[in-house]
Amino acid sequence: MSRLNVDVAIVGYGPVGAMLANLLGVAGLSVAVIERHTDPYSLPRATHIDGEAMRVLQTAGLAQDVAATLGVHPRMQFINAQGRLLIDWTRSTQPGPTGWRDSNRFHQPELEMILRSGVGRFPGHVVLAGCELNGLREDEDQVVAGYTRTADGTSGEVHARYVVGCDGANSRVRALMGSAVEVLADPAQWLVVDALLTEPVPSLPSGTVQYCDPARPITSIECVGGRHRWEIKLMPGDDAATFAEPDNVWPKLKRWLTPQQARIERSVVYTFRAALAECWRRGRLLLAGDAAHQTPPFLGQGLCAGVRDAANLAWKLQWVLKGRAPQSLLDSYQQEQAPHVRAFIHEALRIGQIIQVTDPHAAALRDQELVERPQMLTSIRPSLGAGLHAGLPAPAGTLSQQPALANGRRMDDVAGLRFVILGSREILDGVSPATREIWQRADALILADEGAAYLAQLGYPCVIVRPDRYILAAAHSAAELDAASALIPSARD
């Protein structure tokens, strides 16, 4: 039986598992990935990535490679059955406060290729492809993850300090943890059709169009690489077993294109779910991505939520494994991320309720309401749940901006996976020796007299930014900065 010893074992090598493996590599930790498939999935799935997720890729050193593959996502329109525009949700095509465009289209196989190539940078990382997790045995200082190679039935073990289940909505790790799942809304079945155009089709709608037709709600999405997606709601009487067959699909697409203009890459019936695992950590076992939560696709936040999990968890695992903080630091992971992703799920459900109305009378009332009182939709930016920032008021717990520095570089490129102390030199120079010791132990990056415009916008001359780019605390004075710095985790806690 083969045996590996690593800092962290990751179960699942989708985008969240690969993102976490990259961040842990940047953090100087060794990783083994257990993945039951031998090859990456070659067909489209997620199509939207936001500026915050791009910022996490920037920390991992992969953002420029991904940026070269992105398409702009400029707007989402909601149109009723009579063709009337109900909502026009425009998105900026310029970089936002994160330093990246907030709404982008991508092709998931390209993203996963870049992420897996990034994992190859780290000699301490091992990918066990074609291996099925067959059990987890936890003791006081490690977890033993047993696996079986599907090709020949041979077995092996990974001995890791922690195991993270990034193994999807049907997570084996979650089941072994005994974590129940809280269902937040009734599931809904939708057909997802990805078509690769074989010629230009000028009549196809640009951006995203939500056809809010009670007879059959449909979403049309302009993707990258000459691709187009439709999401088509199943109605009562539809047979999910045959609904995705080409003979049934093409008649539903005929208003937009013909079989001579495209070929279907993928056609599958999905169940859109809204759910949260009740326990994201049990001892040395943790969950991330769809294993921890499932988000309906109406906001395009499913993959982004998993990337945020990886960003929150990576630096905390680093701090615990490097002896900078106690294991209890990991308790803040679910405390912060679960309320955050719950807010996104509820917003996705709210958008979905606009789209999915199938009663004609209710649809007419919806249309009248939206015409008389137009909605201006904007991207939400919820705060983290009460965790390390100890329930302090905003801006604590909110995502920081990424200011450009005086030397022309961006903050995250300089910071890496570190805390940042950003603010007035006068106040930074006035902190106590104890605070300077905290900063030194944390290997914090001190940026004096930088980000002045951003700080003026916040209304604070100093902020402490965490490695995942959320604000730990803000301060008006050296004394307040001393108190804020005491919130930085420490092995002495």
C-alpha positions as CSV (number, residue, x, y, z in Angstrom):
1,M,0.0,0.0,0.0
2,S,1.4,3.4,-1.0
3,R,1.5,6.2,1.6
4,L,1.8,9.9,1.3
5,N,2.4,12.4,4.0
6,V,1.2,16.0,3.3
7,D,-0.1,19.0,5.1
8,V,-3.6,19.0,3.4
9,A,-5.5,16.4,1.4
10,I,-8.1,17.8,-1.0
11,V,-10.9,15.5,-2.2
12,G,-12.1,16.7,-5.6
13,Y,-10.2,18.4,-8.4
14,G,-12.8,20.6,-9.8
15,P,-12.2,24.4,-9.9
16,V,-12.6,24.8,-6.2
17,G,-10.3,22.0,-5.3
18,A,-7.7,23.2,-7.8
19,M,-8.0,26.8,-6.6
20,L,-7.5,25.7,-3.0
21,A,-4.5,23.6,-4.0
22,N,-2.9,26.6,-5.8
23,L,-3.5,28.9,-2.8
24,L,-2.0,26.3,-0.4
25,G,1.0,26.1,-2.6
26,V,1.4,29.8,-2.5
27,A,1.1,29.4,1.3
28,G,4.0,27.0,1.3
29,L,2.0,23.9,2.2
30,S,2.1,20.4,0.7
31,V,-1.1,19.0,-0.8
32,A,-2.4,15.7,-2.1
33,V,-5.5,15.8,-4.3
34,I,-7.7,12.7,-4.5
35,E,-9.8,12.8,-7.7
36,R,-12.0,9.9,-9.0
37,H,-11.8,11.0,-12.6
38,T,-8.7,10.5,-14.6
39,D,-9.2,13.5,-16.9
40,P,-10.7,16.9,-16.4
41,Y,-14.3,17.4,-17.6
42,S,-14.1,18.7,-21.1
43,L,-17.6,20.4,-21.5
44,P,-18.9,23.7,-20.3
45,R,-20.5,24.2,-16.9
46,A,-20.1,27.4,-15.0
47,T,-19.8,30.5,-17.3
48,H,-19.6,33.5,-15.0
49,I,-16.8,34.8,-12.9
50,D,-16.7,38.0,-10.9
51,G,-14.0,40.5,-10.0
52,E,-13.5,39.1,-6.5
53,A,-12.8,35.6,-7.9
54,M,-10.4,37.1,-10.4
55,R,-8.7,38.8,-7.4
56,V,-8.2,35.4,-5.7
57,L,-6.7,34.1,-9.0
58,Q,-4.4,37.2,-8.8
59,T,-3.2,36.1,-5.4
60,A,-2.6,32.6,-6.8
61,G,-0.5,34.1,-9.7
62,L,-2.9,32.9,-12.4
63,A,-5.2,35.9,-13.1
64,Q,-3.4,37.2,-16.2
65,D,-3.6,33.7,-17.8
66,V,-7.3,33.6,-17.1
67,A,-7.9,37.2,-18.1
68,A,-6.7,36.4,-21.6
69,T,-9.6,33.9,-22.0
70,L,-12.4,36.1,-20.6
71,G,-15.3,37.7,-22.4
72,V,-17.2,40.8,-21.3
73,H,-20.6,40.3,-19.8
74,P,-22.2,43.8,-20.3
75,R,-25.9,43.3,-19.5
76,M,-28.8,41.1,-18.4
77,Q,-32.3,41.8,-19.8
78,F,-35.6,40.5,-18.5
79,I,-38.3,40.3,-21.2
80,N,-41.9,39.2,-20.8
81,A,-43.9,37.0,-23.1
82,Q,-45.0,40.0,-25.2
83,G,-41.4,41.1,-25.7
84,R,-41.6,44.1,-23.3
85,L,-38.4,44.9,-21.4
86,L,-39.0,44.5,-17.7
87,I,-35.5,45.0,-16.3
88,D,-32.3,46.1,-18.0
89,W,-29.4,45.2,-15.7
90,T,-26.2,46.8,-17.2
91,R,-22.7,45.9,-16.0
92,S,-19.6,48.0,-16.3
93,T,-17.1,46.9,-18.9
94,Q,-14.3,48.6,-17.0
95,P,-12.3,47.3,-13.9
96,G,-14.1,48.0,-10.7
97,P,-13.0,48.4,-7.0
98,T,-11.5,44.9,-7.0
99,G,-9.2,45.9,-9.8
100,W,-11.1,43.6,-12.2
101,R,-14.3,43.7,-14.2
102,D,-17.1,42.5,-12.0
103,S,-18.9,40.4,-14.6
104,N,-17.1,38.2,-17.0
105,R,-17.8,35.1,-19.2
106,F,-15.4,32.2,-19.3
107,H,-15.2,28.6,-20.6
108,Q,-14.7,26.3,-17.6
109,P,-12.5,23.7,-19.3
110,E,-10.0,26.6,-20.1
111,L,-10.1,27.8,-16.5
112,E,-9.5,24.3,-15.1
113,M,-6.6,23.8,-17.4
114,I,-5.0,27.0,-16.1
115,L,-5.7,26.0,-12.5
116,R,-4.2,22.5,-13.0
117,S,-1.2,23.9,-14.7
118,G,-0.7,26.2,-11.7
119,V,-0.8,23.2,-9.3
120,G,2.1,21.8,-11.3
121,R,4.3,24.7,-10.0
122,F,4.5,23.2,-6.6
123,P,6.8,20.2,-6.1
124,G,5.1,19.3,-2.8
125,H,1.8,18.7,-4.5
126,V,0.6,15.3,-5.7
127,V,-2.5,14.6,-7.8
128,L,-4.0,11.2,-7.4
129,A,-6.2,11.0,-10.5
130,G,-8.5,8.1,-11.1
131,C,-8.6,7.4,-7.3
132,E,-11.8,6.9,-5.3
133,L,-12.0,8.0,-1.6
134,N,-12.9,4.9,0.4
135,G,-12.7,6.2,3.9
136,L,-11.4,8.7,6.4
137,R,-9.9,7.9,9.8
138,E,-9.2,10.8,12.1
139,D,-7.0,10.8,15.2
140,E,-5.6,13.5,17.4
141,D,-3.0,15.0,15.0
142,Q,-3.9,13.7,11.5
143,V,-6.5,12.3,9.1
144,V,-5.8,9.1,7.1
145,A,-7.6,9.2,3.8
146,G,-7.9,5.9,2.1
147,Y,-8.3,5.6,-1.6
148,T,-8.6,3.0,-4.3
149,R,-7.3,3.3,-7.9
150,T,-10.2,2.5,-10.2
151,A,-8.0,1.2,-12.9
152,D,-6.5,-1.7,-11.0
153,G,-8.1,-1.8,-7.6
154,T,-4.9,-1.1,-5.7
155,S,-5.1,0.9,-2.5
156,G,-3.2,3.8,-0.9
157,E,-3.4,6.2,2.0
158,V,-2.8,9.9,2.4
159,H,-1.8,11.0,5.9
160,A,-2.7,14.7,6.2
161,R,-3.1,17.2,9.0
162,Y,-6.4,18.3,7.4
163,V,-8.8,17.1,4.7
164,V,-11.0,19.4,2.7
165,G,-13.9,18.0,0.8
166,C,-14.3,19.9,-2.5
167,D,-16.2,16.9,-4.0
168,G,-19.4,18.5,-5.1
169,A,-23.0,18.5,-4.2
170,N,-23.0,14.8,-3.5
171,S,-19.9,15.0,-1.3
172,R,-18.5,11.8,0.1
173,V,-16.6,13.8,2.7
174,R,-19.7,15.6,3.8
175,A,-21.5,12.2,4.2
176,L,-18.5,10.8,6.2
177,M,-18.6,13.9,8.4
178,G,-22.3,13.3,9.1
179,S,-23.2,16.8,8.1
180,A,-26.9,17.3,7.3
181,V,-28.0,19.7,4.6
182,E,-30.4,22.6,5.1
183,V,-32.7,23.0,2.0
184,L,-33.5,26.7,1.5
185,A,-36.0,26.3,-1.4
186,D,-37.7,23.7,-3.5
187,P,-35.5,22.4,-6.3
188,A,-36.3,23.2,-9.9
189,Q,-35.5,21.2,-13.0
190,W,-34.0,23.1,-16.0
191,L,-32.5,21.9,-19.3
192,V,-29.1,23.3,-20.0
193,V,-28.0,23.4,-23.6
194,D,-24.6,24.5,-24.7
195,A,-24.2,25.0,-28.5
196,L,-21.0,25.7,-30.4
197,L,-21.8,28.0,-33.4
198,T,-20.5,26.8,-36.7
199,E,-21.2,30.2,-38.4
200,P,-22.1,33.7,-37.3
201,V,-25.7,34.1,-36.2
202,P,-26.4,37.8,-36.0
203,S,-29.9,37.3,-34.7
204,L,-28.7,35.7,-31.5
205,P,-29.2,38.0,-28.5
206,S,-26.1,39.5,-26.9
207,G,-25.4,39.3,-23.2
208,T,-27.9,37.4,-21.1
209,V,-31.7,37.6,-21.8
210,Q,-34.2,36.2,-19.3
211,Y,-37.4,35.3,-21.2
212,C,-39.9,35.6,-18.4
213,D,-42.6,33.7,-20.3
214,P,-45.0,31.8,-18.0
215,A,-45.6,29.2,-20.7
216,R,-41.9,28.3,-20.4
217,P,-39.2,30.5,-18.8
218,I,-35.9,30.4,-20.8
219,T,-32.5,32.0,-20.3
220,S,-30.2,32.8,-23.2
221,I,-26.6,33.4,-22.5
222,E,-23.8,34.7,-24.8
223,C,-20.7,32.7,-23.9
224,V,-17.1,32.9,-25.0
225,G,-15.4,31.0,-27.9
226,G,-18.4,31.1,-30.2
227,R,-20.6,29.4,-27.7
228,H,-24.2,30.1,-26.6
229,R,-26.2,28.6,-23.7
230,W,-29.9,28.2,-23.1
231,E,-31.4,27.2,-19.9
232,I,-35.0,26.0,-20.4
233,K,-37.4,25.3,-17.5
234,L,-39.1,22.0,-17.4
235,M,-42.9,22.3,-17.1
236,P,-45.5,19.9,-15.7
237,G,-45.8,16.9,-18.0
238,D,-42.3,17.2,-19.4
239,D,-40.3,13.9,-19.2
240,A,-36.9,14.7,-17.7
241,A,-35.5,11.4,-19.0
242,T,-36.0,12.4,-22.6
243,F,-36.2,16.2,-22.5
244,A,-32.4,16.6,-23.3
245,E,-32.5,14.5,-26.4
246,P,-31.6,16.4,-29.6
247,D,-35.0,15.7,-31.3
248,N,-36.6,17.5,-28.3
249,V,-34.0,20.2,-28.0
250,W,-33.9,21.7,-31.5
251,P,-37.6,22.6,-31.7
252,K,-37.1,24.7,-28.6
253,L,-34.2,26.5,-30.1
254,K,-35.7,27.2,-33.6
255,R,-36.6,30.8,-32.7
256,W,-32.8,31.5,-32.5
257,L,-31.0,29.1,-34.8
258,T,-31.0,25.9,-36.8
259,P,-29.0,22.7,-36.6
260,Q,-27.0,23.9,-39.6
261,Q,-25.8,26.9,-37.6
262,A,-24.5,25.1,-34.5
263,R,-23.8,21.8,-32.9
264,I,-24.9,20.8,-29.4
265,E,-21.9,20.3,-27.1
266,R,-23.9,19.4,-24.1
267,S,-27.6,18.9,-23.3
268,V,-28.5,17.8,-19.8
269,V,-31.3,18.3,-17.3
270,Y,-30.1,19.9,-14.1
271,T,-31.8,20.2,-10.8
272,F,-31.2,23.8,-9.5
273,R,-30.8,23.6,-5.7
274,A,-30.5,26.0,-2.9
275,A,-28.9,24.4,0.1
276,L,-26.3,24.8,2.9
277,A,-24.4,22.1,4.8
278,E,-25.1,22.5,8.5
279,C,-21.5,21.6,9.5
280,W,-18.5,22.8,7.5
281,R,-15.9,21.6,9.9
282,R,-15.6,18.6,12.2
283,G,-12.2,18.3,13.8
284,R,-9.7,18.0,10.9
285,L,-12.3,17.6,8.2
286,L,-13.7,20.6,6.3
287,L,-15.9,21.3,3.3
288,A,-15.7,23.9,0.5
289,G,-17.6,24.8,-2.7
290,D,-20.7,22.7,-3.6
291,A,-19.9,20.3,-0.8
292,A,-20.7,23.1,1.6
293,H,-23.4,25.0,-0.3
294,Q,-25.4,24.9,-3.6
295,T,-26.5,28.1,-5.2
296,P,-29.1,28.4,-8.0
297,P,-27.4,29.8,-11.2
298,F,-29.5,33.0,-11.6
299,L,-26.7,35.2,-10.3
300,G,-23.8,33.1,-11.7
301,Q,-22.3,32.9,-8.2
302,G,-21.9,29.1,-7.7
303,L,-18.2,28.9,-8.7
304,C,-17.4,32.3,-7.3
305,A,-18.8,31.3,-3.9
306,G,-16.4,28.2,-3.9
307,V,-13.5,30.4,-4.9
308,R,-14.3,32.7,-1.9
309,D,-14.3,29.6,0.3
310,A,-10.8,28.7,-0.9
311,A,-9.5,32.2,-0.2
312,N,-10.9,32.2,3.3
313,L,-9.7,28.7,4.2
314,A,-6.3,28.8,2.6
315,W,-4.7,31.4,4.8
316,K,-6.3,30.1,7.9
317,L,-4.9,26.6,7.2
318,Q,-1.5,28.2,6.6
319,W,-1.6,30.0,9.9
320,V,-2.7,26.9,11.9
321,L,-0.2,24.6,10.2
322,K,2.7,27.1,10.5
323,G,2.0,27.6,14.2
324,R,0.8,31.2,13.9
325,A,-2.7,30.5,15.3
326,P,-4.6,27.8,17.2
327,Q,-6.9,25.3,15.5
328,S,-9.8,27.3,16.8
329,L,-9.1,29.8,14.0
330,L,-10.7,27.4,11.6
331,D,-14.0,27.8,13.5
332,S,-14.3,31.3,12.0
333,Y,-14.4,29.8,8.4
334,Q,-18.0,28.7,8.6
335,Q,-19.0,31.6,10.9
336,E,-17.9,34.0,8.2
337,Q,-18.6,32.2,5.0
338,A,-22.0,30.6,5.7
339,P,-23.9,33.8,6.3
340,H,-22.1,35.4,3.3
341,V,-23.1,32.6,0.9
342,R,-26.6,32.5,2.3
343,A,-27.0,36.1,1.3
344,F,-26.0,35.2,-2.3
345,I,-28.3,32.2,-2.3
346,H,-31.3,34.3,-1.2
347,E,-30.5,37.0,-3.8
348,A,-30.3,34.3,-6.5
349,L,-33.7,32.9,-5.3
350,R,-35.1,36.4,-5.5
351,I,-34.0,36.8,-9.1
352,G,-35.2,33.3,-9.9
353,Q,-38.6,34.2,-8.6
354,I,-38.9,36.9,-11.1
355,I,-37.9,34.6,-13.9
356,Q,-39.7,31.4,-13.0
357,V,-43.3,32.6,-12.7
358,T,-45.5,30.1,-14.6
359,D,-49.0,31.2,-13.6
360,P,-50.2,33.6,-16.3
361,H,-52.2,35.8,-13.8
362,A,-49.2,36.0,-11.5
363,A,-46.9,36.8,-14.5
364,A,-49.2,39.7,-15.5
365,L,-49.1,41.1,-12.0
366,R,-45.3,40.8,-12.0
367,D,-45.1,42.6,-15.3
368,Q,-47.3,45.4,-14.1
369,E,-45.3,45.8,-10.9
370,L,-42.0,46.0,-12.8
371,V,-43.3,48.4,-15.4
372,E,-44.9,50.7,-12.8
373,R,-42.0,50.4,-10.3
374,P,-38.8,49.5,-12.3
375,Q,-36.1,47.6,-10.5
376,M,-32.5,48.7,-10.7
377,L,-30.5,45.5,-10.1
378,T,-27.0,45.8,-8.8
379,S,-24.4,43.2,-7.7
380,I,-24.6,42.6,-3.9
381,R,-21.5,42.6,-1.7
382,P,-22.6,41.1,1.6
383,S,-20.4,41.3,4.7
384,L,-18.9,38.3,6.2
385,G,-20.6,36.7,9.1
386,A,-19.4,37.7,12.6
387,G,-16.0,36.0,12.8
388,L,-12.5,37.4,13.3
389,H,-13.8,41.0,13.1
390,A,-15.8,40.2,16.3
391,G,-19.0,41.8,15.0
392,L,-17.4,45.3,14.5
393,P,-19.5,47.6,12.2
394,A,-18.6,48.1,8.6
395,P,-16.2,48.5,7.0
396,A,-15.0,45.5,9.1
397,G,-16.1,42.3,7.4
398,T,-16.5,43.9,4.0
399,L,-14.4,43.3,0.9
400,S,-11.6,45.8,0.5
401,Q,-10.8,47.6,-2.7
402,Q,-7.5,47.1,-4.5
403,P,-5.8,50.4,-4.7
404,A,-2.9,51.2,-7.1
405,L,0.3,52.0,-5.2
406,A,2.6,54.9,-5.8
407,N,5.0,52.7,-7.7
408,G,2.3,51.7,-10.1
409,R,1.8,48.2,-8.8
410,R,-1.5,46.9,-7.4
411,M,-1.8,46.1,-3.7
412,D,-2.5,42.4,-4.1
413,D,0.5,41.8,-6.3
414,V,2.7,43.1,-3.5
415,A,0.7,41.6,-0.6
416,G,0.6,38.0,-1.6
417,L,-1.1,35.8,1.0
418,R,-0.4,38.3,3.9
419,F,-2.2,40.8,6.1
420,V,-1.9,44.4,4.9
421,I,-1.7,47.5,7.2
422,L,-2.8,50.3,4.9
423,G,-2.9,53.9,6.1
424,S,-1.4,57.2,7.3
425,R,2.2,57.1,8.1
426,E,1.6,59.4,11.1
427,I,-0.8,56.9,12.7
428,L,1.2,53.8,11.7
429,D,4.3,55.4,13.4
430,G,2.4,56.0,16.5
431,V,1.4,52.5,17.4
432,S,2.7,50.6,20.5
433,P,5.6,48.2,20.5
434,A,3.2,45.4,21.2
435,T,1.3,46.2,18.0
436,R,4.6,46.2,16.0
437,E,5.4,42.8,17.5
438,I,1.9,41.6,16.3
439,W,2.6,42.9,12.8
440,Q,6.1,41.3,12.8
441,R,4.8,37.9,13.9
442,A,2.1,38.1,11.3
443,D,4.6,39.0,8.5
444,A,2.2,41.9,7.7
445,L,2.8,44.2,4.8
446,I,3.0,47.8,6.0
447,L,1.9,50.3,3.3
448,A,2.3,53.8,4.7
449,D,0.7,56.7,2.9
450,E,-0.8,54.5,0.2
451,G,-4.4,54.2,-1.0
452,A,-5.3,57.7,0.1
453,A,-8.4,58.0,-2.2
454,Y,-9.7,54.6,-1.1
455,L,-9.2,55.5,2.6
456,A,-10.9,58.8,2.2
457,Q,-13.9,57.0,0.6
458,L,-14.0,54.7,3.6
459,G,-13.8,57.6,6.0
460,Y,-10.9,56.0,7.9
461,P,-7.2,56.8,7.7
462,C,-6.1,53.2,8.4
463,V,-7.4,49.7,7.7
464,I,-6.2,46.2,8.3
465,V,-6.8,44.0,5.3
466,R,-6.8,40.2,5.7
467,P,-5.0,37.8,3.3
468,D,-8.4,37.0,1.7
469,R,-8.8,40.8,1.1
470,Y,-11.6,41.4,3.6
471,I,-11.2,44.2,6.1
472,L,-10.4,43.0,9.6
473,A,-10.9,46.4,11.2
474,A,-10.5,50.2,10.5
475,A,-9.0,52.8,12.8
476,H,-9.0,56.6,13.2
477,S,-6.0,56.8,15.5
478,A,-2.9,54.9,16.7
479,A,-4.8,53.8,19.8
480,E,-7.7,52.4,17.7
481,L,-5.1,50.7,15.4
482,D,-3.5,49.1,18.5
483,A,-6.9,47.7,19.5
484,A,-7.7,46.6,15.9
485,S,-4.3,44.8,15.6
486,A,-5.1,42.7,18.6
487,L,-7.7,41.0,16.5
488,I,-5.0,39.5,14.2
489,P,-4.9,35.8,15.2
490,S,-2.0,34.7,17.3
491,A,-0.7,31.3,18.6
492,R,-0.8,33.0,22.0
493,D,-4.6,33.3,21.9
